[in-house]
């Protein structure tokens, strides 16, 4: 079977804007621009909290290695059973930084206990 290579042709040679798929590409690009979020980013307070959680997660990983996410989840569950929601949120944040799925499972289990 022969393979033929052909250059991209414009349907409108006078405009010479590119290949036939250019309208589709332009439509996809305009949709992507419509979905652009605010460029300001998170607030300075949220950014500082994220930095603190990231540093704590890295320290926790240095201490516990590959089992760090599981150890953080255990800490979160202990804080929840003690009724300390601030510590629970902190440890869930560390767990989320290390393993998003494990944090979601822990939060689902916590919400099931609350009901």
Secondary structure, 3 states (H helix, E strand, C coil): CCCCCCCCCCCCCCCCCCCCCHHHHHHHHHHHHHCCCCCCCCCHHHHHHHHHHHHHHHHHHHHHHHHHHHHHHHHHHHHHHHCCHHHHHHHHHHHHHHCHHHHHHHHHHHHHHHC
